[in-house]
Amino acid sequence: MDLKLKDTRVLITGASRGLGYATALVLSREGAQLAINGRDDARIQAAAARLSAETGSRAHGIAGDISSAAVIESLVTAAAAALGGLDILICNAGGPPPGAFEAFDEATWQKAIDLSFMSNVRLIKAALPYLRQSKCASVLTVTSYSVKQPIQNLVLSNSIRAATVGLTKSLALELGKDGIRFNSILPAWTETERITELMTARAKNNGTTMQAEIDKQSLESALGRMASPEEFANVAAFLVSPLASYLTGVMLPVDGGMLKSTF
């Protein structure tokens, strides 16, 4: 299926690996022009080179830590300059550390807020002037199914990602008149580097192995497994594409049936 993404101009953050990179790869295969961001310059340049080599579409790597307010304005400006504007913004970032409520001081909370919430606020605000000039403007935030079903030992993520869902829905209502769509994907457990880190921490707490924890968590899915990054990326590409032009304000779980609620 042609998603009508050829020559669309896309900025994706957190794209040197995991969900961000998988999404960049799908969009690049569809002919989108990409600016991808990650904290480490060498890693993001290597990711951009891999994308270009595999798909033939050039990807621009732009390094910067999006938890820093000072970085975001220059990041968006550089992406728009490289691409000649912006049509699509995908806000993605690594999640905050696992742990119980009493384990975290206020500085850790603030760091998590800057990474997992304020980065979205700042990216969207910086991108709005460019998105308003686009005929197919779309913003996708990446959150977690934990906003509907909190995950044990992830109090930071459970709490802060819920704020991003509220932001996304609010902006869908507020800025629909400008022709900008806002949606969020709520992924469940997906086979990325972050899941390896979380399962390793869980295994340490439970006195088990990482693989045992992965197998146990996989049983929560109706499909009996975790998702692949590509399965997430395929959904993301559709949601930001012109084919989804009447979808806005959607909070879509990509969870393999891990959410047990009806709504």
GUPAKOL-133244 format. One line per 3 residues: number of its first residue (from 1); their letters; for each residue y, x negated, z negated of C-alpha. Coordinates in pm, whole numbers, plus 32768, in hexadecimal, padded with zeros to 4 digits. Layout:
GUPAKOL-133244
NUM) a) Y,X,Z; ...
This chain:
GUPAKOL-133244
1) mdl) 8000,8000,8000; 815A,7F81,805A; 822F,7F99,7F20
4) klk) 8372,7F68,7FEA; 83C5,7E31,7F1D; 83FD,7D42,803E
7) dtr) 8542,7C81,800D; 8594,7D2D,7EC5; 863C,7C3F,7DD2
10) vli) 8589,7C1F,7C85; 85CA,7B67,7B3F; 849F,7B49,7A57
13) tga) 84B6,7AA4,7901; 8393,7A0D,7845; 82ED,79C3,7992
16) srg) 8258,7869,7970; 810B,78FE,7901; 805D,7A3D,7891
19) lgy) 80DD,7B97,78ED; 8223,7B15,797C; 817E,7A21,7A69
22) ata) 8077,7B1E,7AD7; 818B,7C17,7B26; 824F,7B11,7BE5
25) lvl) 811B,7AC3,7CB5; 80E2,7C2F,7D16; 8252,7C61,7D6E
28) sre) 825B,7B20,7E36; 812C,7B92,7EFE; 81EE,7CD0,7F4A
31) gaq) 8308,7C00,7FDD; 8400,7C12,7EBE; 84F6,7AF6,7E8A
34) lai) 84D1,7A73,7D28; 8590,79C0,7C19; 84A6,7975,7AF9
37) ngr) 8503,78FF,799F; 8457,7844,7887; 84C3,7764,7769
40) dda) 8429,7621,77E9; 84C4,7598,7929; 8392,74D6,799D
43) riq) 82AD,75FF,7964; 838B,76FE,7A12; 83C4,7618,7B3D
46) aaa) 824D,75E7,7B5B; 8219,7760,7B4E; 831E,7794,7C5F
49) arl) 8275,768D,7D38; 8121,7736,7D0D; 81B1,7887,7D70
52) sae) 8259,77FB,7EA5; 8121,773E,7F0E; 803A,7868,7EE4
55) tgs) 8112,7979,7F7E; 8209,78CB,8064; 832C,797B,7FB7
58) rah) 841D,7893,7F08; 843E,78B7,7D90; 8560,7821,7CD1
61) gia) 850D,7796,7B79; 8626,77AD,7A78; 85E9,771E,791D
64) gdi) 8682,77AC,77E1; 862B,7843,7690; 867F,79B6,76A3
67) ssa) 8688,79D5,7529; 87D6,791E,7546; 8903,79F5,759C
70) avi) 89AE,78CB,763C; 8896,78A3,773C; 8881,7A02,77C8
73) esl) 89CD,7A23,787C; 8998,78DC,7936; 882D,7939,7980
76) vta) 8887,7A85,7A23; 89AB,79EA,7ADE; 88CD,78D3,7B64
79) aaa) 87BD,79C9,7BCD; 88B3,7AAB,7C83; 8950,797E,7D30
82) alg) 87FD,78FB,7DA1; 8789,7A4E,7E21; 88D2,7ADD,7E9E
85) gld) 88CF,7BF4,7D9B; 87D2,7CAD,7CC7; 8705,7DE7,7D04
88) ili) 85FE,7DCB,7BF4; 8601,7D3E,7A93; 84BE,7D10,79D1
91) cna) 84FA,7CC0,7862; 83CE,7C0C,77D4; 83AF,7B1C,76B1
94) ggp) 82A4,7A8D,75D2; 8272,7B53,7495; 82C7,7AF3,732F
97) ppg) 81C2,7A51,724E; 80B1,7B16,719C; 80B7,7B44,7025
100) afe) 80E2,7C36,6F06; 8233,7CCB,6EA1; 8269,7BF0,6D6E
103) afd) 8223,7AB2,6E31; 836C,7ABE,6EF1; 84C9,7A6A,6E7C
106) eat) 8609,7AF6,6F16; 8633,79CA,6FFB; 84DF,7A0E,7096
109) wqk) 8537,7B7D,70C3; 867D,7B20,716E; 85CF,7A29,7254
112) aid) 84D4,7B37,72B6; 85EB,7C33,72F4; 86A2,7B3D,73D6
115) lsf) 8565,7AF4,749B; 84C8,7C4C,74B9; 85F3,7D39,74B0
118) msn) 8748,7C9B,74DC; 86CD,7BD8,760B; 8698,7D29,76B6
121) vrl) 87EF,7DA9,7650; 889B,7C6E,76CE; 87D5,7C50,7810
124) ika) 8816,7DB8,7872; 8988,7DA4,781E; 89B0,7C65,78EB
127) alp) 88EC,7CF4,7A12; 899C,7E47,7A26; 8AB7,7DDC,7B10
130) ylr) 89B5,7D65,7C0D; 88C6,7E8A,7BDD; 89E0,7F81,7C19
133) qsk) 8A08,7EEC,7D76; 8898,7F18,7DCA; 8800,803F,7E85
136) cas) 86B4,8019,7DCC; 8719,7FA8,7C70; 8605,7F9F,7B6D
139) vlt) 85D6,7F0B,7A13; 8484,7EDF,796D; 845B,7E7E,7802
142) vts) 830E,7DF9,7785; 82B7,7E72,7628; 8163,7EC6,7590
145) ysv) 8082,7FEC,7545; 80CC,7F98,73DA; 820B,8069,73F7
148) kqp) 8121,8197,73F3; 8003,810B,7322; 8069,7FEB,723D
151) iqn) 7F86,7EBC,723E; 7F16,7E22,70F7; 7FC0,7CD8,709B
154) lvl) 80CC,7CFC,71AB; 81E5,7D98,70DF; 82F5,7CDA,719A
157) sns) 827D,7D47,72F0; 822C,7EAB,7280; 838B,7EDA,71FA
160) ira) 8465,7E24,72F5; 83BB,7E91,7437; 83F4,7FFA,73D0
163) atv) 8569,7FB6,73E8; 853F,7F48,7553; 8491,808F,75A6
166) glt) 85B8,814B,7510; 86A9,8076,75DA; 85E8,80AA,771D
169) ksl) 85DA,8223,76FB; 8749,8237,7698; 87B8,816B,77C5
172) ale) 86E1,823A,78AF; 87A9,8369,7841; 88FA,82BB,7834
175) lgk) 88EE,81F5,7978; 8822,82D5,7A5A; 896B,834D,7AEE
178) dgi) 899F,81E9,7B6B; 8852,81EE,7C22; 87AA,80F9,7B35
181) rfn) 864B,8147,7ABC; 85CC,80CE,7968; 845C,80CD,7909
184) sil) 837C,8015,7815; 8211,7FAB,781E; 8152,7FB2,76D5
187) paw) 8032,7EBF,770F; 7F09,7EAC,7629; 7E31,7D78,75FF
190) tet) 7E3F,7CAB,773E; 7D98,7B5C,7783; 7EC6,7A77,7762
193) eri) 7F17,793E,76A0; 7FC7,7A0F,7595; 7E89,7AD6,7555
196) tel) 7DCD,7991,7523; 7ED1,792F,741E; 7EC0,7A82,736C
199) mta) 7D46,7A8C,736B; 7D36,792B,72E6; 7E19,7992,71C5
202) rak) 7D45,7AC8,7188; 7C04,79FB,7188; 7C98,790F,7086
205) nng) 7CF7,7A32,6FA4; 7BA3,7ADA,6FC9; 7AC9,79A2,6FBD
208) ttm) 7A39,79E9,7116; 7A60,7954,7273; 7B61,799D,737B
211) qae) 7A58,7A27,7467; 79CD,7B0B,7358; 7B29,7B9B,7324
214) idk) 7B5C,7BCA,749A; 7A0E,7C7F,74B6; 7A63,7D5C,738C
217) qsl) 7BBA,7DB7,7414; 7B2D,7E00,756E; 7A55,7F14,74DB
220) esa) 7B95,7FD6,748F; 7BC5,800B,7605; 7B1B,8130,76B1
223) lgr) 7ABE,8032,77BD; 7A2B,7F3F,76C2; 7B02,7E16,7727
226) mas) 7C5F,7D86,7729; 7D40,7D9A,785A; 7D7A,7C82,794D
229) pee) 7EE3,7C15,7988; 7EC1,7C8C,7AF1; 7E73,7DEF,7A7D
232) fan) 7FB8,7DF4,79BC; 8076,7D57,7ADE; 8001,7E59,7BDB
235) vaa) 808F,7F70,7B04; 81D3,7EB1,7ACB; 8203,7E7A,7C40
238) flv) 81DB,7FEC,7C87; 82CA,8058,7B73; 83E5,7F79,7BEE
241) spl) 83A6,7FC7,7D5C; 8463,80C5,7E31; 8320,8191,7E44
244) asy) 835C,81ED,7CD4; 84BF,8262,7D1E; 84A4,83A0,7C4A
247) ltg) 840C,82F6,7B1B; 8501,829D,7A0A; 84EF,82A7,7890
250) vml) 8375,8276,78A2; 82C5,81BF,7787; 8178,8175,782B
253) pvd) 804F,80EE,7767; 7F72,8002,782C; 7E6B,7FFF,771F
256) ggm) 7D11,8050,77A3; 7D05,817D,76BA; 7D50,80BD,757A
259) lks) 7E52,81C0,7515; 7D9B,82E1,747A; 7EB8,83DF,7473
262) tf) 7ED9,84F5,7576; 804B,84AE,75B5
